[in-house]
């Protein structure tokens, strides 16, 4: 079999045969033995593995990678569907497990946490998923949301509290326990064979797409393939391949359509909340900050929906999953990568305008003596992060344009994009550190007049130490990238 980037077809297929039993068993146990769901999740996990491993090679621990993806797919499924009731795990035990980082260590816990997540507002549910299921660091979530880590900590605390209430409600209303005793949790021979055939087909298609063919050579190659197919009776095989491509396209579109439906619900809710915030602001019962937060959330949901719709269009055009890498080829004459980057740029521009308005509002309140100087630190941080996010989006669009024009090769493109991202992280971390140091000084002055305690100062000093370590790590990575460039 032909070699592909990051590994060979033989290696990927060998890994499939070694791990299919363990992966299927993991999924089956975590969905109560629902064979249809277990097969669907296992299949989608492996198709994602093919796309990822083709580009980046096999991970050091393939089964860990596979079970993580499968767990996240189950989380997404249970958020759309009401999960089975709890068995031996009470809501209190589940939520304690969440606090201890064991949120998905059993099927019962997965069920109650996912059901509770489905009852939360979209932004709180996404925050909990990022931290507890995706294992993202606080700094990564802060950068994604354009907030300070302190603000994210506060939001995470409130989201946990709301999740506790939702989880307790689930315990109070449960009916019959889920049945984890469905044995054995083994894939059927038919499913094993069918999925292996799907993986082989996907690998061959990815290999064909990775091979550059242009002009006369491309037309000649197509002619030779058709002649060979006619000579060997392979036309039926080509037709079967087209049918398989269409089937995969339909499956991908169906999954994306489900995400689109959920995004529409979230957008409708965000619009309703914005209209309500606007009404309260006009009647003087809430401040401008609440109105700006509601508008920011609505803009985020609009961007999410637009990105999903772009994904659907790309799936229909290619019969494959969307590709977001800067070095991805054009689809016909359409540049889906650039269109997605434009959406990110527009979103970051909206975020920057909102952050600037919030900063102006905070400055006005400081000028009239309504708030202390420390109240200005958070809006300043939010504004700096929003500006850095917009600058990063602009830079990535420029890199994409240069690649499409042939001015930069794929290898140099990836390195340049990473340097740009790390530089943005460095600027954000530096600004966060400066603000945290100012916060320490402000708290020390507050201690002297009895408005803060020594413990408040100590917490802020720990935050400064954490930011210093994070900044040092980022600087080391940036230095390594620059050394490679030289």
N, C-alpha and C positions, 0 to 999 in steps of 0.2 A: 504494500500500500504506500501511497505517496506521503512524504513528510509534510507536515504543516508547521507553521510558526509556533514555537514553544514546545513542540513535541510531535510524535507521530500518531497516526491513526491506531497503530497497534498498541501504543501505550495507553491511549484513552480507552480503547475497547477492553484492554486487560484490566484497567482500573474499574470499568463498569462491571465486569464479571466478578471482580473481587468484592465490590461494595454493594451491589444491588440488593443482596439479601439483608444486610445490616441497615441500609437506608430505608428500604420498604418497611422493615420491621419497626424502625423508629417512627416513621410516619403513621403506620397502622396503629401502633399503641397510643399515639397522641391524637388520633381521631376516633378512638373507641372501636376500632376494627371495621370502620366503614370502607369496604373494599373499593368502591367506585371513587371515593374521595382520595384514598391512599394511592390508587393508580394514577389519578390525575395529577396529584402533587408530585409524586415520584417522577412521572414523565416530564413535567414542566421543569423540575429541578435539574434533570439531566440535560434537557435541551439548552437550558441556561449555561450549564457547565461546558457544553460543547462550544458555545459562542465565546465564553470567557477564556477557557483553556486554549482555544485555538489561537487567541491573540497573545496571551500572557504566559502560557505554559501551565503545567499541573502544579497545584499548590503542594506545600510540604506534607500536609495531612489532608488528602482528598476527602476522606469521610467527614472530617470536621467541617470542611467547606460545604459539603453537600447537606449535612444536617442543619447547618445554620441557614442556608437558603430555604430548605424545606420548612423549617420552623417559622421563618418569616412569611412564607406563602400560607401556612396554616393560620398565622395571626391575621393576615389580610382576609382570608376566607371567613374566619369566625367573626370578624368585624362586620361582615355583610350578612352573615347568617347567625341566628340565635343558637348558641352552642348547647350541647347537652348539659344536664344539671350535674351538680357536684356529687361525688360519692363520699370518700373518706376525708377529703380536705374541706375544712370549713372556710368561709370567706376570711375569717381572721387569720387562719394559718396561711392562706394564699397571699394575703396582703403583707403579712410578716415576711413571707418568702420574697415578695417583690422588693421590700426594703433591704433584704439581705442579698439581692442579686440572684435569686433562684426562681424567678417568675415563671419560667417555662420548664421546670425540672420534672413535671409530671403532667399527664394529660388532663387531670382534674384542674390543676393550677392554670394550665393553658386555657382551658375552657372558661373558667370564671374571670380570669384577667381579660381575655379577649371580649367576653360579653360585657364586662364593665367598661372596657375601652370604647365599645360601640355606643355606650350611653353618654360619653363625654363629648364636649365640643371638639371640633376637628383639630384645632391647634393644640389643645391639651393632650389629646390622644396621640398625635404625632410626636409631641415632645417626649412622652413616656416611652413610646416605641423606640425613638432614637436612643434614649439613654439606657433603657433596660433590655431591649431586644436586639438593637443594632450595636450595642456596646460602644457607642460614640462617646468621646471625651466631652467634658463640659465646654472646653474651648472650641471644639468643632461645632457643637450645637450653637454656641454663641455666634460664631462666624456665619453659620448658615442663616440664622435669624436676624443678624445685624444688631445684636444686643450685647451688653456686657455679660460676663459670666455671673456677676452678682444678680443681675436681672433674671438670668436663666435659672439660677438657684431658687429664686423666689417663685418663679412660675412653676418649676418642678415641684416645689413643696406644696403649692396650692393644687396642682394637678393630682398629686398623691392623695391629698385630703379628699378631693372629690371622687377619686377612684375608690377610696375606702367606702364612701357612702354608697356608691354604685354597686360595689362588691357585696356590701352588707345587704342591699336590697335584693341582689341575686340569691343570696343564701336564704332570705326570708321567703322568697317566692318559688323556690325550687320544687320540682315535682318528683320525678323518679330518678334514681342515680344512673349515671352512665355505666355501661357494662364493659369493663376493661378485660373481660375474661375470654374474648373471642380469640381462639387459638386454632391453628398457629398463625402468627402474623408473617406469613410467607407469601411471596408473589407466586402466581401460577406460572407454569411453564410457558403457556401461551403469551402471557404478559411479558415475561422475560425476553422471549424470542422477538415479539413485536417491537418492544422498546429498543432492543439491540439493532434491529433493522432500521428503525427511525434514526438512531445515532449514526449508523454507517451512512445513511442517506444524507444526513445533515453534514457530516464530515466531508463527503465527496463534494457537496454543494459549496461548502466554505472553501475547499481547496480550489475549485473552479473559479470562484469569485476572486480569490487572492492572486490568481495568475493573470498578469497584464497581457491583453491581446488587443491589437489595434489595426485599423486600416485593412490593407489587402490580406495580411496574414490572418486576420480575424475571419474575413469572408472565406478564405481558403480552408481554414480550420473547420468552419461550420459545414462547408461542402463535403469535406472528408468524413466528418462525423455522420452526416446524412447518408453518404454512400455506404459507409461501413454498416450503418444500421439496416439499410435496405438489403445488404448482402447477407446479413446474419439473422434477419428477422427481428432486429432490435427496435424497429419502429414501435412495436407494442410496449417495449420497455421504456422508451422515451415518453410515450403517452402516459404510462403508469407513473413516471417521475413527475410529469406535469400535474397529474391528479393528486399525487402526494404533496407537491408544492401548494396546490390550491387548498388541500386539507389543512396543511400547517398554517397557511395564510388565514383561513377561516377561524382556526383556533386562536391565533394571535389577535385577530380582530375582535373576536368574541371576548377575550380577556380584557382587551383595551376598552371595549364598549362598557364592560362592567365598571372599570375604573372611571370612565367618562360619566356614567350614571351617578356614581358616588360623588364625583367632583361637582356635578350639577347640583346635587342636593346640598353639598357644602357651600357652594356659591349662593344658592337661594337663601340659605340660613345666614350667610355673611351679609347679604344685601338687606335682609330683614333686620339684622342687628344694627347695621349702619343707619337704616332709616329710623330705627328706634332711638339710636344715639343722637341722630340729627334732631329728632323731635324733642328729646330731653335737653339738648343744648340750647335750642331755640326758646324753650320755656325756662331756662336758667336753672334746671335741676341737676345738671352735670357740667363738667368743665370741658374745655377744648381738647385736653389730653385724651379723654375717653372717645371723643369724636374722631380724633386723628388715629387712634388705635383701631377703631372699628373700620375706618376707611382703609388703613393699611392691610387689615385682614381681608377685606373684600378684594383689594387689588391682588393680593397673593393668590386667592382662590381663582380669580379671573385668569391669572398667569398659568396656574396649574391646569385649568381646563383647556386653555389654548395649547399647551404643550402636549397634552394627551391627544387632542385632535390632530396635531401635527404627526404624532406617532402613528395614528390610525392611517393617515394618508400615506406615510412611508411604507407601512406594512402592506397596504394594498398595491403599492407600486413595485415592491421588491419580493413579496411573499416571505420576508424574513423579519427578524426583530429589528427595531430601529437602532441605528449606530450613531453614537454621540461623540466618538473620537474626532479630534481635529483633522486627522489624516484619513477619515472615511471618504470614499469616492462620492462624486455627484450621482444623483439618481436621474438619469436622462440629463436634462439641463437644470434640474432643480437642486438647490443646496439646502437640504434639510438641517444640516449642522448649523449653518449660518442663521437660518430662520429661528432655530431654538436659542442661539446666542442673542439674537435681536430681542427675543422675548425676555431673556434675562436682563438685557440692558434696559429695556423699558421698565421692568419691574424694579430694577435698582434705581432708576431715575425717579420713579414714584416714591420709593423709600427715602431717597435723598431729600425730596421736596418736603415729605412729611417730617423727617428728622429736623430739617431746617426750621420748619414752622414750630415744632416743639421746642427747639432751642430758643427761638425768638420769644416764645411765650414764657419760658422759664426766666429768660433774661429780663423781661418786662416785670415779672413778679419779684425778681431780685431787686430791680431798680426802685420799686416802691416799698421795699422792706417787708414783703409778705412772706418770703422764704429766706433761709440762710444761704450763704455762698455755696455750701456743700450740695445744695439742691441743683446746682448748675452742672455738676460733674457728670451725672448720667446722661443728660441730653447732649452734652459735648461729646461723650463717648459714642453715643448712637449716631450722631452726625458724622463723626470721623469714620466709623465703620461703614456707613451707607456710602460715603464718598469713595472709600477704598473698594467697595464692592462694584461700584459703577466703573471705576478705573480698570479693574480686572476684566470686566465684561468687554469694555472697549478694546483692551489689549488683546484678548483672545479673538475677537472679531478680526482685528488687524492681522494676527497670525494666520487665521483661516484664509483670509483673502490672499495673503502672500503664498500660501500653499497651493491654492487653486490656480493662481497665476504661474506656478512653477518656480517661484523665487526662493523656496526653502524646501529641503527634503524632509521626508517623514521622520527620520531619526533626529535631525536638528529641531524639527517642529516640537516633538514631544519634550525634549530637554528645555527648549525655550518656554514652553507653556508651564512646565513645572517650576522653572526659575521665577516666572511671573507670579505664579500662585504662592510660592514660598515668600517672595518679596512682599506680597500683599499681607500674608500672615505676619511677617516681621513688623510691618508698619502698624498693623492692628495691635499686636502684642506690646509694642513699644508704647503706643498711646494708652493702652490699658494699664501698663505699669506706671506710667506718669500719673494717670488719674488715681490709681490705687495709692500711690505715695502721697498725693495731695489729700486723699481721704484720711490717711493716717494722721497727717499733720492737723487737719481740721478736727478730727476726733480728739486728739490730745488737747487742743484748745477748749473743746467742749467739756472734757473731763475737769479742767481747771475751774469751770463755772458750774459744775454739777449737772450738766445736760447729757453726759455720757459716762460710762463706767470703764474701768480698766479692761474688762473682758471684751468690750467693743473694740478697743484699741488692739488688743491681742489678736482678735479675729482678722482685723484689717492687715496687721503685720504678717499673718500667715498667708493671706491673699497676695501680698507683695512678694513673699518668698516663692510662692507657686508661679507667679507670673515671671519672676526672674529666671526660674528654671525652664519654663516654657520658652521664653525668649532665647535662652542659651541654646536650647535644642534646635530651634528654628535657625539661628545663626550658624550653627554647625552644619546643618543640612545645606544652607545657602552657600557656605564656603566650599563644601564638597561639590556642589553643582557648578560653581564658578571655576573650581580647579579643573573639572572635566572639560569645561568650555575652553580653557587655555591650552 
